[in-house]
Amino acid sequence: MKKLLACMLAVCMTLTVLAGCSSPSSSSGAPAVSGAGNSAPATSGTDKEIVMDMIWWTDGNETVVMQELIDEYHELHPNITINLQEIAFSDLDTKLQMAIAGGEAPALSRGTESTVSRMHEAMVDFADYTDVEALKSEYLESVDYLYKSGDTVVAVPTEVTANGLIYNKTAFAAANVEVPSGPDDIWTWDEFREALQTVMEKGGVKYGLVIDNPSHRWSTMLYEFGGSLSNAEGGNLSSEESMNAIRFTKQLFDDKIAVSSIWLSGEDPNNLFRSGQVAAHLSGTWMIQNYDENIKDFEWGVTYMPIGTTRSSVPGGKNITAFKGTGCEQEAVDFILWVTAQEQNEKYCKECLFVSPRKDNAAIEYPVRAEEFAIFADELANTVPEVGVDFSMPGYAAVGFTDLQNLWPEVIAGSLSPEDMAAQVDADTLEFMQENGYVK
C-alpha cells in the first residue's frame, strides 16, 4: 500500500495540467462567506489575479457552450481566468483521484453522482461559502443525489438525465414493426425481444441492442424487473426479481441480440448506433444533441422502455464542484453559483439540449426534438423509490456499481455464473452498509 501511494504521488506531481489555481499574489485568512443564493451575482471580494483550472468532458457541444459562459464571466470579472481542460470521461475518476492524492486537485470539475459518491470528502462544503438552504430551494428535490453527500452540499447540478430507449426508425419501418404509441401501450420485455429479432431479420441492421454500460444504464432493467442492489437488510441482487433481470439480460447476449463487445472490450455504443447497424440503444437524454447533429443516413427516435413488473428510469446528471485546498475555493464557488443560475443554466440546457434540474427552468422551449424530450420526461416521472435508495448512499457507487462493471463481463464470457455475481455484489453491499451504519 505504501509503495502504491508513493507511486500515485509521484505520478501526480507530473500532472501539472490539473493544478487547481494560481495567483501572482495571495491573500491570507479564511474565505468570506458570500451569503448569496444561487441566483445572486458572484463576487469574490478581491481584485487579485486568479487562474483556475476546470476539468471537463463532453458528450456533444457542451464545451462550446461552457466556454462561451466562461468568456462572459471573464468579462464581468477580468481578474478571474478559467482554463477549461477537456479530458475523456473514462479518465475522469483516475485523474481526479490521483490529483487529489498528490495535493494538486483542480479548482473546478464537472462531475456526476458517481463523482460525488467517490470523492465527496475532497470537495468543498458549500455551506462555508454561501447560503445552502437558499441554494437547495432552487432545485428539484429528486436531484439531491447529484449534489449532496448526506446533508452536505458539495456540488451544484447543471443538468438532469433519464435513461431510456433510442431506436432506429428507418430499420423498424423497414421491418414493419411499430413502437409503442404512448405510456399506456408499452412492450413487455419479451415483446421487445421479439421486436428486436424481427428488426434484425427484416430491417437491414446487424445488431438488436446496445446498452451503454453494465452499471448505471443496465440498472434501469434491474429496477423494471422489480429488483434493486440493496434493501433494508443489505444486498438484494440475489432476490428473485433481481435474478430475473440478470438472466434476461444474459440471454440477450447469449442470443446475439445485445452487443457484447460494448461491455467486454469497450466498443463505443454511440458510434455503433450512428453506423445505422443497430436497432435500439439503451442510453439517455444526453445523446439527443449528439444524434440530432451527427445522424444523417437514417431516421431515429425515442420510444418507451419495456415494462417488467413496473416501469422505471434511472435519473442521472452532471454537476460542477470545487475542491478543498486549492487556495481559491471562494472564487470557484462564486463561479459555480453564477454559471448555474437561472439565465446561464437556461442557455446551457437549451443549447446543449439538456433537461434542467432548476425549478425555474422547467419550461425551456427546445429548438428541436421536443417529442423525444417528452418521452424521456415521462420515463423519469416513473422512477421507482428503490433507485433513490441505491444512489443516495455516499460512497456506494465505488462498491456496487464498480462490482457490476467488473463482474458483468465475466458473466457474459461464461467464466462467472449470474448467481455468483449476485452473491459477490450482495456481500460487498452488506459490508458497505454495515461499515456505514445502514445495517447493524
Secondary structure as UniProt FT lines:
FT   HELIX           2..13
FT   HELIX           16..18
FT   STRAND          21..22
FT   TURN            38..39
FT   STRAND          50..56
FT   HELIX           62..76
FT   TURN            78..79
FT   STRAND          80..86
FT   HELIX           89..91
FT   HELIX           92..101
FT   TURN            102..103
FT   STRAND          108..111
FT   HELIX           113..119
FT   HELIX           120..122
FT   HELIX           126..128
FT   HELIX           132..137
FT   HELIX           141..146
FT   STRAND          148..149
FT   TURN            150..151
FT   STRAND          152..153
FT   STRAND          156..168
FT   HELIX           169..174
FT   TURN            175..176
FT   TURN            183..184
FT   HELIX           189..202
FT   STRAND          207..211
FT   TURN            214..218
FT   HELIX           219..224
FT   TURN            225..226
FT   STRAND          230..231
FT   TURN            232..233
FT   STRAND          234..235
FT   TURN            237..238
FT   HELIX           240..254
FT   TURN            255..256
FT   HELIX           261..264
FT   HELIX           269..274
FT   TURN            275..276
FT   STRAND          278..284
FT   TURN            285..286
FT   HELIX           287..294
FT   STRAND          300..303
FT   STRAND          315..323
FT   TURN            324..325
FT   HELIX           329..339
FT   HELIX           342..352
FT   HELIX           359..361
FT   TURN            362..363
FT   HELIX           370..381
FT   HELIX           385..391
FT   TURN            394..395
FT   HELIX           396..398
FT   HELIX           400..413
FT   HELIX           418..435
FT   TURN            436..437
//
